[in-house]
Amino acid sequence: MQAPDDATCLSAPPDALCSLVRQVGKPAFVGALLASSRVFAPVEFVSIFLYPNKNTPIFVGTEGPVGRRYASSAADHYMARHYRDDPNLGIMFEHGGVDGSRITYVSRDDIPTVGYRTWCYDRAHIADRLSLVGRTERGLSFSVSFYGGRETGVLSESNRRALAAFFPIVRAVALRHFELWRNGGIDPVTTRVRVLERFPMLSPREADVAAGVVAGMTAEEIGGWLGIAPTSVITHRKRAYERVAVANQREFLRVFYGS
């Protein structure tokens, strides 16, 4: 299913769209996107990921009004291993990639992999998912996914149509957010100062790598920036997480932005 053209996009209240646009490139962007999407459908969660390759999902953000812990738990398990079971990954990398943008839909009952279904849907109280899948201007695959909650049930066909009509705006703001988040609005050199202010226990190299993590850079990108091997980046990143007492990128970003 192709994403609708701009001309087919439904109108949203100006206040909702203005709020969304104001948060582009900022930590509150995902929450603003969720709030805007609920104008069109009873969405309970939103998650956003970038995929430099099929083995490296980069967590951009997640939000859910019913209970953020459910959205966060699903993101943790997804990044740990279950992204490999995501049908969107096959669309991105195993079937010629994404030409333009596509809309995908999957319900909890459609997922054959027990672990993926259990940890990323059942335990997260998720019933189904409508996703926008595409590529950034730099060629990175991305997904922006909207979820129906188990308590409210799967999104109806009319809900999905209304939400899909919002996707041209979603794509436009998401692409701009990615550029600011990864390459402009979050500068690793500037961010390093705040990283050390927040986490003075980090060594200078760990702070360098942590700043790259906040900027959304991959291990390869951080290595190129710092002039060290990606394997060294992974080692310093692991040590930084241990010093901050977090287990992964998502938890690190939550603690960083919670400061």
N, C-alpha and C positions, 0 to 999 in steps of 0.2 A: 504494500500500500504506500503510495507516494504521499508526501506531505502536501496539504492544500496550498494553493497559491495565495499570495497576500490578499487578492481580491475577495477570497472566500472567507477571510477571517472574521469571526463575529466581533461585534463591538463589546468592549469591556468598560466598566465605569472609569472615567478619567482618573479618579483618585487612586484606583488600584494600579493602573498602568503607570501613573506618575511615581507612585511609591516604588514600583518594580524598577523603573528606569533609574531612580535615584540610588538604588542599592547595587547597581551593576559594578563589579570589581571590588565589592566590599563583603565582609563576612556575613552580613545580613541578607545577601542576595537570595540564597536558597529559601529562607523563610518568606521573603517577599514574593518569590515565585510560587510557593505553595499557596499563599494567601490569594494571589491573583488567579491561580488555577481553580480555586474553590468557587469562583464566580460562575464557572462553567460546569463543574461536576463535583460531587462530594468526595474529593480526593483526601486521603488520610496521611499520605506520605509522599515525599519527593526525594529522589537521589540523583546525583550527577557524578559521572565518571569520565575520565579521559583514558584512552588506550594508545600509548605509543606503539605497542605491539601486543600480541595476544597473550603474552606472559606477564605484562606489567600494567595492571589497572592502577590508575592514579585517582585517589579519592578527592573529589572537589567539595562535596557537601551533601548533607541529608537533613531532613526536618520532618517532624510529624506532630500535629497538635494533640493527638490522643495520648501520646506518651513518647517522648523523644528517645527513651531507652530502647523501645522496640525498633525504631529506625536505625539507631546506632548499633544495636546488636546485629541486625541484618547486614549492615555495611561491614562490620567486623568479620563475620563469617563469610560473606561474599568475597572479600579481599583475601582472606586467609587461604581459601581453596575453591570455593564454589563458583567463582567467576568462570571457571573452565566448563561448567555445566550450563551456562547462560546461552540460550538460543541466539541472543544478539551477537555474541562473539563469533558464531559461525557466519552470520550475515556480514560482519565486518571483515573477517579474515579468511574464511574458507570457501566463500562463494563469489570471489571476485571483488570483494569489498563493497562499499556503499557508494553508489553513483548518485550524488546529490543527497537527499534526505529520504528516509523511509520511516513509516510508522509501524510498529509491531505491537501485537497484543498477545498476552498469555494469561490464563487463569491458573490458579493453584492446582486444579485438577488436571491441567494439561502437562504438568512437569513430571517426567518419568523417573528422575533421579531422586531417590528417597532422601539422601542427605541434604541436597539443595532445597527440596520441598520442605523438609522439616525445619532447617535452621534459618532459611531466608524467607519463608512464607508462614508456616504454622507458628513457630515460636515468636515471630515478629508480628503476628496478628494481621497478616496480609492475605487478601483474597485474590487479587489480580493486579495486572500491570499493563499500562499503556505507555509505550516508549517512543521517543523521537531519537533516531539513530542517524548519524551523519559524520561529516569530516570538517575539521577546522580549515582555515585558509592555509595553514602550515601542514596539512595532510594528516593530522592526528584524528583518529576515530573518537567519537564521543557518544554518550547516551544520556538522555534526560528522561527519567522515568517517573511516572505518576501512578500511585497505588491506591486501590480500593481497600478499605479495612474489613477485617472479618466481621466486626460488629454490624457494619452497615451493608455488607454484602458486595458482590461484584458490581462493577460499574455497568449500568444498562447500556444498550446500544445507542440510545439517544444521548446519554452522558458522554460516551466515547466519541460520538460525532461532534458534539459541542466542544469537547476538549481538543479534538484534532483540529478544529477550526481556529483554535488559539495558537497552534504550533508554529505558524510563521513568525509570530511575535516571540515565542519561546526561542526559536532558532536564532533570531536576530540578536536578542539580548544575551543569549548563552554564548554566542560566538564572540561578542564584545567582552563579556565577562572573562572568557578564557584568555583573551589577549591581555587584559589588564591584570588578571590574577596571576598569570604565568610570566609575563614579560614586561609589564609596564607599571601597573598599579602596585605590584608587590616587587620591589627591587631587592635582591638578596643582599647587596652591599649595605643598603640602608636598614634592612630588616635585621641584619646581624647585630646592630646596636641594641635593638629591642630584645633580641634573643638573649644576649648577655645580661641585660638588665633584669629580664625575667628569670633566667637560669644561670646565675653566676658560677654554679658548680661545673659548668661545661669547660673543657679545654678549648684553646683557640681553634683547633682544627674541628672539634666537635661542633663548635658554634658556627663555623663556616658551613659545615654540612647541614646543620639544623636550619640555617637561614635558607639554604637551597630547598629543603623540604617544605618550608613555609611558602616559598615562591612557586611550589608545584613542579619542581624540576625532577627529572629522573636521575638515577645513579650515574648514567652516562653523561647527562648534561652537567651535573654537579662536578663530575670528574673533569670534564672539559673546561669548566669555569675555573676550577682550582688547580688544574694541571696534575691531577693524581689519577690512579687507576680506579675504575668503577668498583673493583673488589675492595679497595681501601675505603671508598665512600661507604660501602655497605658496613664495613667494620666500624667506622667512626659513627655512623648512624645508629647502629645497634648499641654502642656504648653510650651515646647521647640519650637514647630511649631509656636505658637502664638507670642513668643518673637522674632522669626526670621521673622515673618510676611509672613509665607507660610501656605498653606492649607493641604499639604499632603507630603508623602515620596518623590515623584518624584520632587516636587518643592524644597524640602529641599536639595536633592542631587544636583540639578542643581545649587542652590546658593552656596552650599559647594564647588563643583568642579569649580565653576566660580571664586572662590577667588584666 
